[in-house]
């Protein structure tokens, strides 16, 4: 991708990058990064999905705690912050 703000030029093809980079180690690192990028994106997606699920579970548990104590959410939150849970 072009580093210039607002430019929508597509990324250089791998063959062009390899052709213009002389150092073999740099080419290897570049190709390895390109290979791992889809995996990293999928890991990030799954992590975010897990975080969303955990937040929902936490909210549900907190709601049950409030209901069990007969407190409003704001009262219960204040008690938790004050260490009176």
C-alpha positions, 0 to 999 in steps of 0.5 A: 500500500502507498504510504502517502495519505489519501493514495489508493494505489494497490500494494506492490506485487511480491515479485516486484518486491523480491526483484528490487531487494538485494538482501536474501534475508530481507526477502525471506523476512518479507515473504514470511511476513506476507505468509503470516499476515492472514493468520495474524488477522484471523487471530485478532478477529477470534480474540476480539470475538472472545473478548465480546463474549467474555464482556457479555458473560461478565455483564450477565453475571453482574446483573444476576449479582445485583438482582440477588442483592436487591440493589440497583446497578449503581448501588452495587457498583458503588459498593464494589468500588468501595470494597463492600462487595 
